[in-house]
C-alpha cells in the first residue's frame, strides 16, 4: 500500500514544484475531502511504518526480543501509532 | 547455500545494511518535512519553491530518493520472495516494482533538479 502511496507523494512533489499553477492545482486537489482522507491514510501508513521500523532498529540492537519484552514493545508500538493517527487526523482536518 | 540474484546487492547482509541505513535517512527526511509543514502553516508557492532551491535541501532530497529506491527494493523483494512461489509471477512482479521505482526516482530527481 505504501508503495502506491509513494507514487502519489512523488507526483505531488513534482507537480507542486513544477510551476505556480502546478502548486495551486496540487493544493486544490489536496483540499478535496476525499483527498484529505487519502492523505490522512497515507500519513497513517507512514506513521505505523516509521514506528514499527524504530522498534525493529531497537530489536536489531538486541533489545525487546525476549518473551516478556517482545509483546510489550508490539503493544506500545500499536498504541503509539493510534495516538499519532488521531493527531494526524486533527492536523489534516 | 541458495544463490539469489534478484536481491539488491551481493549478500543478504549488505541488503540488511542498506535497509537500515536508508530507513534512518528516510525517517530524518520525514521529520524534516513534517517540521517544515508544522512551522509554516499555509505554506505558499514561494516558500515551497524557495525551500527546494536551497542546495543542501536538494542534496538531502536526492539522497533520500536514492534511499527510498533501495528501501523499496529490499523491502518489496523480501515480501515478494516470501509470498510469491511461482517463479514467473515473482519475476514479473519484481520487474514491475523495479520499473515503478525507477519512474519514482526519475520523477523525483527531475522535480528537484530544475528548481
Backbone of each chain as ProteinMPNN parsed JSONL, in Angstrom:
{"seq_chain_A": "XXXXXXXXXXXXXXXXXXXXXXXXXXXXXXXXXXXXXXXXXXXXXXXXXXXXXXXXXXXXXXXXXXXXXXXXXXXXXXXXXXXXXXXXXXXXX", "coords_chain_A": {"N_chain_A": [[0.866, -1.208, 0.0], [1.918, 1.189, 0.888], [3.772, 1.428, -1.08], [2.307, 2.224, -3.335], [1.308, 4.527, -2.3], [3.572, 6.095, -2.151], [3.872, 6.719, -4.801], [1.835, 8.608, -5.225], [2.799, 10.617, -3.567], [5.228, 11.379, -4.736], [4.291, 12.256, -7.158], [2.842, 14.487, -6.288], [4.89, 16.049, -5.249], [6.413, 16.576, -7.53], [4.54, 17.846, -9.157], [3.868, 20.077, -7.604], [6.172, 21.527, -7.528], [6.73, 22.215, -10.043], [5.471, 24.456, -11.22], [3.765, 27.616, -10.512], [1.069, 27.236, -11.137], [0.959, 24.494, -11.078], [1.465, 24.051, -8.395], [-0.763, 25.307, -7.224], [-2.733, 23.726, -8.315], [-2.163, 21.275, -7.169], [-2.598, 21.873, -4.487], [-5.308, 22.503, -4.606], [-6.39, 20.054, -5.301], [-5.681, 18.587, -3.055], [-7.195, 19.674, -1.069], [-9.646, 18.685, -1.35], [-12.265, 16.769, 0.139], [-12.14, 13.907, -0.112], [-9.519, 13.546, -0.947], [-8.244, 14.538, 1.254], [-8.867, 12.57, 3.065], [-7.535, 10.389, 1.956], [-4.942, 11.379, 2.124], [-4.678, 11.487, 4.865], [-4.804, 8.78, 5.348], [-2.476, 7.905, 4.057], [-0.538, 9.241, 5.572], [-0.975, 7.948, 7.969], [-0.206, 5.352, 7.327], [2.511, 5.806, 6.944], [3.214, 6.631, 9.5], [2.794, 4.338, 11.068], [4.573, 2.566, 9.817], [6.979, 3.857, 10.264], [7.141, 3.914, 13.093], [7.041, 1.173, 13.718], [9.314, 0.48, 12.393], [11.274, 1.763, 13.859], [11.044, 0.288, 16.164], [12.021, -2.1, 15.174], [14.668, -1.4, 14.655], [15.537, -1.091, 17.229], [15.273, -3.656, 18.105], [17.181, -4.819, 16.492], [19.357, -3.942, 17.818], [19.408, -5.642, 19.811], [17.61, -5.572, 21.869], [14.345, -5.906, 23.41], [13.584, -8.489, 22.704], [12.857, -10.65, 24.108], [10.562, -13.086, 25.55], [8.966, -11.698, 27.281], [9.434, -8.914, 26.906], [9.036, -8.562, 24.216], [6.195, -8.786, 23.262], [5.223, -6.612, 24.718], [6.542, -4.444, 23.583], [5.435, -4.524, 21.069], [2.785, -3.911, 21.582], [3.046, -1.345, 22.607], [4.021, -0.023, 20.378], [1.802, -0.198, 18.683], [-0.074, 1.211, 20.178], [1.12, 3.741, 20.314], [1.082, 4.333, 17.613], [-1.658, 4.547, 17.165], [-2.261, 6.828, 18.636], [-0.75, 8.738, 17.25], [-1.991, 8.617, 14.774], [-4.478, 9.692, 15.328], [-3.721, 12.308, 16.011], [-2.685, 13.087, 13.55], [-4.985, 13.035, 12.076], [-6.422, 15.133, 13.171], [-4.72, 17.164, 12.451], [-4.825, 17.089, 9.66], [-7.436, 17.687, 9.193]], "CA_chain_A": [[0.0, 0.0, 0.0], [2.842, 2.309, 0.965], [4.449, 1.513, -2.367], [1.475, 3.049, -4.22], [1.207, 5.851, -1.674], [4.785, 6.835, -2.546], [3.605, 7.244, -6.136], [1.062, 9.856, -5.081], [3.62, 11.642, -2.933], [6.212, 11.853, -5.71], [3.515, 13.047, -8.124], [2.513, 15.775, -5.652], [6.139, 16.822, -5.159], [6.787, 17.022, -8.87], [3.519, 18.789, -9.609], [3.843, 21.319, -6.817], [7.408, 22.289, -7.733], [6.861, 22.493, -11.472], [5.09, 25.855, -11.515], [2.749, 28.112, -9.577], [-0.206, 26.584, -11.448], [1.08, 23.115, -10.585], [1.344, 24.114, -6.936], [-2.165, 25.585, -6.874], [-3.535, 22.559, -8.698], [-1.93, 20.242, -6.154], [-3.289, 22.306, -3.259], [-6.755, 22.398, -4.84], [-6.753, 18.635, -5.235], [-5.496, 18.038, -1.702], [-8.18, 20.187, -0.106], [-10.881, 17.926, -1.579], [-12.447, 15.873, 1.288], [-11.658, 12.539, -0.369], [-8.051, 13.611, -0.99], [-7.803, 14.707, 2.647], [-8.984, 11.251, 3.714], [-6.428, 9.575, 1.43], [-3.707, 11.924, 2.705], [-4.648, 11.017, 6.253], [-4.485, 7.354, 5.279], [-1.058, 7.754, 3.703], [0.248, 9.664, 6.738], [-1.099, 6.901, 8.99], [0.659, 4.242, 6.876], [3.907, 6.202, 7.201], [3.41, 6.674, 10.952], [2.933, 2.954, 11.55], [5.806, 2.004, 9.241], [8.107, 4.529, 10.945], [7.228, 3.475, 14.496], [7.409, -0.242, 13.721], [10.705, 0.441, 11.94], [12.118, 2.132, 15.006], [11.06, -0.89, 17.048], [12.918, -3.088, 14.569], [16.054, -0.967, 14.868], [15.845, -1.392, 18.638], [15.452, -5.111, 18.184], [18.485, -5.118, 15.884], [20.386, -3.645, 18.819], [19.426, -6.744, 20.759], [16.653, -5.413, 22.977], [12.932, -6.175, 23.116], [13.46, -9.74, 21.945], [12.503, -11.788, 24.979], [9.138, -13.416, 25.556], [8.243, -10.698, 28.069], [9.521, -7.541, 26.37], [8.595, -8.528, 22.811], [4.79, -8.379, 23.12], [5.019, -5.259, 25.275], [7.017, -3.481, 22.567], [4.462, -4.526, 19.97], [1.577, -3.178, 22.016], [3.422, 0.084, 22.723], [4.108, 0.494, 19.003], [0.437, -0.027, 18.163], [-0.729, 2.293, 20.936], [1.725, 5.0, 19.845], [0.596, 4.581, 16.251], [-3.053, 5.004, 17.261], [-2.232, 8.234, 19.094], [-0.23, 9.577, 16.155], [-3.004, 8.656, 13.699], [-5.507, 10.665, 15.742], [-3.112, 13.646, 15.874], [-2.596, 13.378, 12.114], [-6.345, 13.315, 11.619], [-6.744, 16.508, 13.609], [-3.882, 18.078, 11.688], [-5.265, 17.131, 8.262], [-8.741, 18.391, 9.112]], "C_chain_A": [[0.886, 1.236, 0.0], [3.513, 2.526, -0.385], [3.656, 2.376, -3.335], [1.325, 4.45, -3.654], [2.396, 6.712, -2.078], [4.584, 7.438, -3.932], [2.86, 8.56, -6.068], [1.95, 10.962, -4.532], [4.606, 12.236, -3.936], [5.487, 12.701, -6.769], [3.246, 14.429, -7.537], [3.759, 16.658, -5.58], [6.467, 17.421, -6.527], [5.826, 18.087, -9.367], [3.644, 20.131, -8.911], [5.093, 22.15, -7.069], [7.531, 22.799, -9.16], [6.588, 23.954, -11.771], [4.065, 26.292, -10.48], [1.419, 27.422, -9.838], [-0.189, 25.162, -10.891], [0.878, 23.08, -9.081], [-0.112, 24.302, -6.552], [-3.052, 24.401, -7.205], [-3.402, 21.474, -7.626], [-2.684, 20.584, -4.869], [-4.789, 22.116, -3.427], [-7.187, 20.938, -4.698], [-6.708, 18.148, -3.785], [-6.481, 18.604, -0.689], [-9.529, 19.481, -0.291], [-11.038, 16.905, -0.45], [-11.894, 14.465, 1.063], [-10.13, 12.519, -0.356], [-7.511, 13.773, 0.422], [-7.818, 13.358, 3.359], [-7.827, 10.36, 3.266], [-5.108, 10.053, 2.026], [-3.555, 11.451, 4.141], [-4.257, 9.541, 6.305], [-2.997, 7.139, 5.016], [-0.176, 8.131, 4.897], [0.193, 8.603, 7.832], [-0.224, 5.701, 8.623], [2.114, 4.549, 7.224], [4.187, 6.141, 8.702], [3.653, 5.265, 11.488], [4.264, 2.366, 11.093], [7.024, 2.548, 9.97], [8.269, 3.988, 12.362], [7.631, 2.003, 14.577], [8.872, -0.396, 13.3], [11.657, 0.759, 13.077], [12.199, 0.958, 15.971], [12.033, -1.93, 16.483], [14.379, -2.719, 14.777], [16.48, -1.28, 16.301], [16.098, -2.89, 18.782], [16.787, -5.519, 17.577], [19.602, -4.902, 16.902], [20.372, -4.7, 19.923], [18.44, -6.607, 21.893], [15.278, -5.872, 22.51], [12.733, -7.493, 22.38], [13.102, -10.926, 22.83], [10.995, -11.967, 24.961], [8.34, -12.356, 26.298], [8.245, -9.356, 27.338], [8.972, -7.455, 24.939], [7.168, -8.054, 22.665], [4.528, -6.966, 23.637], [5.393, -4.219, 24.226], [6.013, -3.389, 21.424], [3.243, -3.7, 20.353], [1.871, -1.691, 22.096], [3.451, 0.714, 21.334], [2.716, 0.764, 18.463], [-0.265, 1.131, 18.865], [-0.212, 3.646, 20.46], [1.187, 5.358, 18.469], [-0.822, 5.124, 16.292], [-3.088, 6.473, 17.649], [-1.819, 9.138, 17.939], [-1.267, 9.702, 15.043], [-4.094, 9.66, 14.048], [-4.963, 12.084, 15.563], [-3.061, 14.05, 14.403], [-3.966, 13.753, 11.577], [-6.741, 14.737, 11.957], [-5.99, 17.492, 12.731], [-4.371, 18.215, 10.247], [-6.603, 17.866, 8.153], [-8.781, 19.695, 9.85]], "O_chain_A": [[0.668, 2.188, -0.75], [3.786, 3.658, -0.783], [4.235, 3.17, -4.076], [1.229, 5.43, -4.392], [2.251, 7.911, -2.318], [5.065, 8.537, -4.21], [3.203, 9.516, -6.763], [1.869, 12.108, -4.974], [4.796, 13.451, -3.981], [6.002, 13.726, -7.216], [3.409, 15.435, -8.228], [3.691, 17.863, -5.82], [6.758, 18.611, -6.653], [6.24, 19.103, -9.927], [3.539, 21.185, -9.537], [5.079, 23.361, -6.846], [8.325, 23.693, -9.452], [7.353, 24.615, -12.474], [3.563, 25.493, -9.69], [0.711, 27.059, -8.898], [-1.169, 24.687, -10.317], [0.206, 22.193, -8.554], [-0.647, 23.595, -5.698], [-4.001, 24.1, -6.481], [-4.383, 20.845, -7.229], [-3.315, 19.728, -4.249], [-5.468, 21.632, -2.521], [-8.2, 20.626, -4.07], [-7.578, 17.398, -3.342], [-6.599, 18.086, 0.422], [-10.443, 19.659, 0.514], [-10.068, 16.235, -0.098], [-11.253, 13.898, 1.948], [-9.519, 11.593, 0.179], [-6.461, 13.225, 0.761], [-6.924, 13.038, 4.142], [-7.214, 9.665, 4.077], [-4.256, 9.243, 2.391], [-2.471, 11.068, 4.58], [-3.496, 9.109, 7.17], [-2.348, 6.311, 5.655], [0.8, 7.445, 5.202], [1.176, 8.377, 8.538], [0.418, 5.105, 9.487], [2.849, 3.696, 7.722], [5.24, 5.669, 9.132], [4.587, 5.027, 12.254], [4.988, 1.75, 11.875], [7.973, 1.82, 10.26], [9.373, 3.646, 12.788], [8.461, 1.627, 15.404], [9.578, -1.282, 13.782], [12.697, 0.122, 13.242], [13.258, 0.661, 16.525], [12.779, -2.561, 17.232], [15.222, -3.578, 15.038], [17.617, -1.678, 16.557], [17.012, -3.323, 19.485], [17.449, -6.435, 18.064], [20.639, -5.565, 16.869], [21.193, -4.674, 20.841], [18.427, -7.44, 22.8], [15.087, -6.187, 21.336], [11.84, -7.618, 21.543], [13.049, -12.065, 22.366], [10.252, -11.135, 24.44], [7.17, -12.132, 25.99], [7.197, -8.732, 27.168], [8.503, -6.401, 24.51], [6.923, -7.035, 22.02], [3.723, -6.222, 23.075], [4.67, -3.248, 24.004], [5.772, -2.311, 20.88], [2.737, -2.902, 19.564], [1.046, -0.868, 21.7], [2.973, 1.83, 21.134], [2.463, 1.808, 17.862], [-0.961, 1.927, 18.234], [-0.986, 4.576, 20.231], [0.877, 6.515, 18.186], [-1.161, 6.046, 15.55], [-3.839, 7.263, 17.076], [-2.448, 10.164, 17.68], [-1.409, 10.766, 14.439], [-4.577, 10.39, 13.183], [-5.651, 12.957, 15.033], [-3.35, 15.193, 14.049], [-4.106, 14.651, 10.747], [-7.319, 15.452, 11.137], [-6.532, 18.516, 12.316], [-4.343, 19.305, 9.675], [-6.873, 18.564, 7.176], [-9.811, 20.37, 9.855]]}, "seq_chain_B": "XXXXXXXXXXXXXXXXXXXXXXXXXXXXXXXXXXXXXXXXXXXXXXXXXXXXXXXXXXXXXXXXXXXXXXXXXXXXXXXXXXXXXXXXXXXXXXXXXXXXXXXXXXXXXXXXXXX", "coords_chain_B": {"N_chain_B": [[24.302, -23.327, -0.323], [21.656, -21.225, -1.118], [21.788, -19.336, -4.043], [20.883, -16.256, -4.515], [19.906, -14.009, -7.09], [18.378, -11.839, -7.47], [18.206, -10.093, -5.432], [19.045, -6.918, -3.872], [21.835, -6.381, -3.459], [25.069, -8.043, -3.308], [25.014, -9.69, -1.101], [22.931, -11.037, 1.545], [23.413, -9.796, 3.873], [24.422, -7.297, 3.147], [22.151, -6.245, 2.003], [20.602, -6.082, 4.293], [21.941, -4.062, 5.646], [21.669, -1.902, 3.887], [18.927, -1.553, 4.065], [18.618, -0.695, 6.716], [20.186, 1.646, 6.93], [19.032, 3.255, 4.934], [16.515, 3.46, 6.012], [16.887, 5.041, 8.287], [17.696, 7.443, 7.128], [15.42, 8.043, 5.615], [13.585, 8.379, 7.681], [14.617, 10.638, 8.957], [14.29, 12.527, 6.934], [11.562, 12.545, 6.675], [10.753, 13.575, 9.154], [11.941, 16.023, 8.924], [10.478, 17.252, 6.809], [7.964, 17.21, 7.992], [8.396, 18.943, 10.076], [8.821, 21.296, 8.625], [6.281, 21.682, 7.484], [4.672, 21.98, 9.756], [5.832, 24.184, 10.958], [5.337, 26.098, 9.109], [2.455, 26.924, 8.577], [-0.072, 27.08, 6.044], [1.601, 27.246, 3.858], [3.088, 28.849, 1.122], [3.518, 29.024, -2.525], [5.904, 30.367, -3.089], [7.496, 30.038, -0.761], [7.661, 27.251, -0.717], [8.877, 26.684, -3.138], [11.194, 28.085, -2.765], [12.345, 26.638, -0.675], [13.145, 24.24, -1.887], [15.042, 25.23, -3.504], [17.235, 25.632, -2.135], [20.556, 24.565, -1.719], [21.551, 22.45, 0.019], [19.204, 21.306, 0.733], [18.355, 20.228, -1.599], [20.329, 18.299, -1.945], [19.85, 16.695, 0.27], [17.284, 15.833, -0.396], [17.778, 14.403, -2.738], [19.477, 12.339, -1.858], [17.723, 11.112, -0.21], [15.813, 10.204, -2.019], [17.289, 8.258, -3.354], [17.76, 6.545, -1.23], [15.177, 5.824, -0.79], [14.528, 4.271, -3.031], [16.283, 2.134, -2.686], [15.357, 1.177, -0.217], [12.753, 0.497, -0.853], [13.24, -1.54, -2.734], [14.648, -3.58, -1.317], [12.814, -4.074, 0.73], [10.386, -4.722, -0.66], [11.307, -6.829, -2.195], [11.856, -8.695, -0.227], [9.269, -9.185, 0.721], [7.972, -10.116, -1.579], [9.491, -12.358, -2.341], [8.941, -13.932, -0.215], [6.231, -14.535, -0.423], [5.344, -15.04, -3.049], [5.327, -17.845, -4.868], [5.495, -18.858, -7.381], [7.801, -18.845, -9.903], [7.756, -17.393, -12.343], [5.666, -15.551, -12.051], [6.614, -14.224, -9.824], [8.886, -13.058, -10.86], [7.833, -11.273, -12.74], [6.389, -9.554, -11.104], [8.448, -8.483, -9.528], [9.851, -7.207, -11.527], [8.008, -5.279, -12.352], [7.906, -3.769, -10.013], [10.511, -2.824, -9.975], [10.622, -1.225, -12.282], [8.663, 0.676, -11.691], [9.751, 1.823, -9.382], [11.966, 2.985, -10.502], [10.808, 4.911, -12.123], [9.701, 6.477, -10.103], [12.076, 7.429, -8.977], [13.274, 8.914, -11.082], [11.271, 10.776, -11.613], [11.233, 12.126, -9.196], [13.861, 13.167, -9.075], [13.928, 14.834, -11.348], [11.984, 16.606, -10.569], [13.144, 17.987, -8.459], [15.522, 18.801, -9.509], [15.302, 20.907, -11.339], [14.648, 23.116, -9.864]], "CA_chain_B": [[23.646, -22.051, 0.043], [20.911, -20.761, -2.3], [22.464, -18.127, -4.533], [19.841, -15.42, -5.126], [20.497, -12.965, -7.946], [17.469, -10.709, -7.673], [18.207, -9.113, -4.329], [19.662, -5.648, -4.276], [23.308, -6.409, -3.528], [25.615, -9.403, -3.409], [24.72, -10.6, 0.022], [21.768, -10.688, 2.364], [23.869, -8.882, 4.93], [24.519, -5.95, 2.56], [20.759, -5.77, 1.901], [20.182, -5.738, 5.652], [22.544, -2.76, 5.975], [21.004, -0.897, 3.036], [17.587, -1.347, 4.637], [18.683, 0.073, 7.988], [20.719, 2.992, 6.669], [18.012, 4.008, 4.186], [15.395, 3.719, 6.928], [17.225, 6.185, 9.154], [17.671, 8.642, 6.272], [14.027, 8.325, 5.282], [12.935, 8.883, 8.899], [15.09, 12.015, 9.165], [13.686, 13.399, 5.924], [10.13, 12.642, 7.005], [10.632, 14.509, 10.286], [12.327, 17.335, 8.382], [9.322, 17.809, 6.086], [6.889, 17.422, 8.969], [8.759, 20.187, 10.779], [8.602, 22.41, 7.691], [4.837, 21.917, 7.332], [4.102, 22.465, 11.016], [6.378, 25.523, 11.251], [4.853, 27.046, 8.096], [1.073, 26.646, 8.143], [-0.452, 27.937, 4.922], [2.824, 27.396, 3.038], [2.779, 29.308, -0.231], [4.394, 28.507, -3.585], [7.24, 30.99, -2.992], [8.268, 29.369, 0.304], [7.87, 25.846, -1.115], [9.845, 26.695, -4.232], [12.468, 28.53, -2.186], [12.89, 25.535, 0.132], [13.833, 23.261, -2.742], [16.121, 25.847, -4.281], [18.42, 25.642, -1.25], [21.409, 23.477, -2.205], [21.638, 21.263, 0.869], [17.892, 20.642, 0.743], [18.349, 19.398, -2.815], [21.192, 17.142, -1.705], [19.118, 15.852, 1.222], [16.171, 15.205, -1.111], [18.285, 13.419, -3.697], [19.967, 11.144, -1.154], [16.53, 10.438, 0.3], [15.21, 9.493, -3.146], [18.08, 7.041, -3.571], [17.473, 5.66, -0.104], [13.81, 5.325, -0.966], [14.542, 3.191, -4.032], [16.942, 0.995, -2.04], [14.463, 0.674, 0.837], [11.631, -0.16, -1.536], [13.658, -2.79, -3.376], [14.943, -4.627, -0.33], [11.575, -4.403, 1.418], [9.438, -5.403, -1.529], [11.924, -8.106, -2.569], [11.665, -9.603, 0.908], [7.847, -9.583, 0.765], [7.63, -10.876, -2.792], [10.118, -13.682, -2.336], [8.32, -14.761, 0.83], [4.829, -14.906, -0.665], [5.003, -15.478, -4.407], [6.163, -19.031, -5.046], [5.668, -19.188, -8.801], [8.973, -18.078, -10.326], [7.448, -16.424, -13.385], [4.861, -14.465, -11.483], [7.504, -13.462, -8.936], [9.796, -12.255, -11.707], [7.074, -10.182, -13.353], [6.074, -8.6, -10.033], [9.7, -7.787, -9.187], [10.174, -6.328, -12.662], [7.066, -4.147, -12.269], [8.348, -2.943, -8.881], [11.769, -2.173, -10.371], [10.321, -0.157, -13.25], [7.935, 1.732, -10.975], [10.708, 2.518, -8.503], [12.839, 3.815, -11.349], [9.997, 6.078, -12.505], [9.667, 7.323, -8.903], [13.39, 8.072, -8.82], [13.491, 9.915, -12.131], [10.307, 11.871, -11.404], [11.693, 12.886, -8.034], [15.079, 13.909, -9.416], [13.602, 15.94, -12.267], [11.191, 17.604, -9.837], [14.008, 18.805, -7.601], [16.687, 19.269, -10.254], [15.109, 22.166, -12.056], [14.178, 24.236, -9.026]], "C_chain_B": [[22.924, -21.589, -1.245], [21.514, -19.437, -2.756], [21.399, -17.255, -5.215], [20.496, -14.338, -5.977], [19.584, -11.757, -8.045], [17.503, -9.728, -6.502], [19.092, -7.939, -4.69], [21.172, -5.777, -4.424], [23.783, -7.861, -3.475], [25.164, -10.305, -2.271], [23.508, -10.116, 0.805], [22.153, -9.675, 3.419], [23.932, -7.456, 4.384], [23.113, -5.364, 2.405], [20.28, -5.28, 3.258], [20.695, -4.345, 6.001], [21.87, -1.647, 5.163], [19.653, -0.546, 3.63], [17.651, -0.446, 5.857], [19.147, 1.495, 7.716], [19.669, 3.832, 5.952], [16.845, 4.36, 5.092], [15.669, 4.951, 7.775], [17.158, 7.477, 8.347], [16.237, 9.041, 5.953], [13.29, 8.899, 6.494], [13.331, 10.334, 9.133], [14.403, 12.954, 8.191], [12.211, 13.612, 6.207], [9.92, 13.661, 8.12], [10.978, 15.923, 9.825], [11.131, 17.99, 7.695], [8.18, 18.105, 7.046], [7.141, 18.738, 9.703], [8.479, 21.411, 9.918], [7.095, 22.727, 7.63], [4.239, 22.499, 8.607], [4.562, 23.891, 11.296], [5.853, 26.558, 10.25], [3.424, 26.729, 7.664], [0.708, 27.566, 6.998], [0.742, 28.259, 4.058], [2.463, 27.801, 1.617], [3.768, 28.764, -1.234], [5.804, 29.064, -3.425], [8.09, 30.238, -1.963], [8.651, 27.958, -0.138], [8.964, 25.777, -2.177], [11.215, 27.097, -3.695], [13.141, 27.386, -1.424], [13.733, 24.607, -0.743], [14.889, 23.898, -3.634], [17.401, 25.895, -3.444], [19.258, 24.402, -1.549], [21.347, 22.248, -1.301], [20.29, 20.549, 0.964], [17.781, 19.747, -0.488], [19.159, 18.127, -2.584], [20.464, 16.149, -0.798], [17.987, 15.113, 0.503], [16.675, 14.123, -2.051], [18.783, 12.158, -2.984], [18.782, 10.381, -0.564], [15.843, 9.642, -0.805], [15.958, 8.187, -3.408], [17.817, 6.043, -2.449], [16.103, 5.019, -0.267], [13.801, 4.133, -1.918], [15.183, 1.946, -3.42], [16.037, 0.34, -1.014], [13.298, -0.085, 0.229], [12.079, -1.511, -2.065], [13.904, -3.891, -2.339], [13.652, -5.072, 0.354], [10.632, -5.216, 0.561], [9.992, -6.763, -1.972], [11.689, -9.138, -1.462], [10.227, -10.117, 0.926], [7.543, -10.52, -0.402], [8.236, -12.277, -2.76], [9.568, -14.56, -1.216], [6.989, -15.32, 0.368], [4.525, -15.411, -2.059], [5.902, -16.651, -4.773], [6.349, -19.424, -6.501], [6.742, -18.281, -9.371], [8.61, -17.019, -11.348], [6.68, -15.24, -12.85], [5.75, -13.574, -10.617], [8.398, -12.549, -9.759], [9.074, -11.055, -12.276], [6.752, -9.106, -12.305], [7.323, -7.797, -9.673], [10.061, -6.808, -10.296], [9.304, -5.082, -12.615], [7.487, -3.198, -11.15], [9.598, -2.165, -9.271], [11.485, -0.99, -11.295], [9.629, 1.004, -12.54], [8.878, 2.521, -10.073], [11.594, 3.445, -9.307], [12.095, 5.069, -11.779], [9.898, 7.027, -11.313], [10.962, 8.115, -8.806], [13.56, 9.203, -9.828], [12.533, 11.094, -11.949], [10.764, 12.752, -10.254], [12.892, 13.746, -8.369], [14.728, 15.091, -10.318], [12.793, 17.018, -11.545], [12.123, 18.551, -9.083], [15.1, 19.475, -8.409], [16.504, 20.671, -10.781], [14.803, 23.346, -11.162], [15.3, 25.251, -8.825]], "O_chain_B": [[23.519, -21.57, -2.322], [21.722, -18.53, -1.95], [21.054, -17.496, -6.372], [21.542, -13.809, -5.603], [19.962, -10.748, -8.639], [16.901, -8.656, -6.57], [19.801, -7.966, -5.696], [21.732, -5.325, -5.423], [22.982, -8.79, -3.586], [24.961, -11.507, -2.443], [23.118, -8.951, 0.733], [21.36, -8.819, 3.813], [23.543, -6.511, 5.071], [22.89, -4.175, 2.634], [19.649, -4.23, 3.377], [19.968, -3.541, 6.585], [21.546, -0.586, 5.696], [19.278, 0.625, 3.69], [16.833, 0.46, 6.013], [18.556, 2.448, 8.225], [19.439, 4.986, 6.315], [16.251, 5.431, 4.961], [14.797, 5.8, 7.958], [16.63, 8.484, 8.818], [15.879, 10.218, 6.01], [12.466, 9.802, 6.35], [12.488, 11.167, 9.467], [13.98, 14.048, 8.566], [11.674, 14.702, 6.011], [9.026, 14.504, 8.044], [10.381, 16.897, 10.281], [10.81, 19.147, 7.967], [7.509, 19.129, 6.926], [6.228, 19.534, 9.92], [7.974, 22.425, 10.398], [6.691, 23.887, 7.713], [3.402, 23.4, 8.553], [3.796, 24.71, 11.805], [5.917, 27.759, 10.512], [3.194, 26.315, 6.528], [1.134, 28.721, 6.978], [0.897, 29.383, 3.58], [1.623, 27.164, 0.981], [4.746, 28.117, -0.861], [6.786, 28.342, -3.598], [9.227, 29.853, -2.232], [9.789, 27.521, 0.033], [9.854, 24.928, -2.123], [12.245, 26.552, -4.091], [14.353, 27.193, -1.519], [14.858, 24.242, -0.401], [15.55, 23.216, -4.418], [18.49, 26.157, -3.955], [18.718, 23.298, -1.624], [21.12, 21.136, -1.777], [20.229, 19.35, 1.238], [17.199, 18.664, -0.438], [18.749, 17.031, -2.966], [20.455, 14.943, -1.046], [17.753, 13.929, 0.747], [16.076, 13.053, -2.154], [18.542, 11.044, -3.446], [18.826, 9.158, -0.433], [15.349, 8.54, -0.567], [15.347, 7.147, -3.652], [17.669, 4.845, -2.692], [15.892, 3.852, 0.063], [13.156, 3.118, -1.654], [14.691, 0.834, -3.61], [15.949, -0.885, -0.938], [12.901, -1.148, 0.707], [11.392, -2.515, -1.875], [13.41, -5.009, -2.488], [13.41, -6.265, 0.541], [10.135, -6.261, 0.981], [9.241, -7.729, -2.107], [11.367, -10.295, -1.729], [9.982, -11.309, 1.117], [6.937, -11.577, -0.227], [7.577, -13.258, -3.108], [9.706, -15.783, -1.255], [6.638, -16.448, 0.715], [3.55, -16.138, -2.249], [7.105, -16.475, -4.967], [7.233, -20.214, -6.833], [6.601, -17.059, -9.324], [9.078, -15.884, -11.262], [6.988, -14.086, -13.146], [5.661, -12.347, -10.663], [8.635, -11.4, -9.388], [9.615, -9.95, -12.302], [6.832, -7.909, -12.583], [7.261, -6.576, -9.53], [10.526, -5.701, -10.024], [9.789, -3.968, -12.812], [7.435, -1.979, -11.308], [9.732, -0.987, -8.939], [12.032, 0.099, -11.119], [9.965, 2.168, -12.759], [8.805, 3.749, -10.012], [11.934, 4.544, -8.867], [12.665, 6.159, -11.802], [9.997, 8.242, -11.48], [10.945, 9.325, -8.581], [13.943, 10.316, -9.467], [12.919, 12.253, -12.106], [10.689, 13.979, -10.332], [12.945, 14.918, -7.996], [15.176, 16.213, -10.082], [12.901, 18.201, -11.868], [11.915, 19.764, -9.071], [15.56, 20.564, -8.068], [17.397, 21.514, -10.695], [14.707, 24.474, -11.647], [15.103, 26.263, -8.151]]}, "name": "protein", "num_of_chains": 2, "seq": "XXXXXXXXXXXXXXXXXXXXXXXXXXXXXXXXXXXXXXXXXXXXXXXXXXXXXXXXXXXXXXXXXXXXXXXXXXXXXXXXXXXXXXXXXXXXXXXXXXXXXXXXXXXXXXXXXXXXXXXXXXXXXXXXXXXXXXXXXXXXXXXXXXXXXXXXXXXXXXXXXXXXXXXXXXXXXXXXXXXXXXXXXXXXXXXXXXXXXXXXXXXXXXXX"}
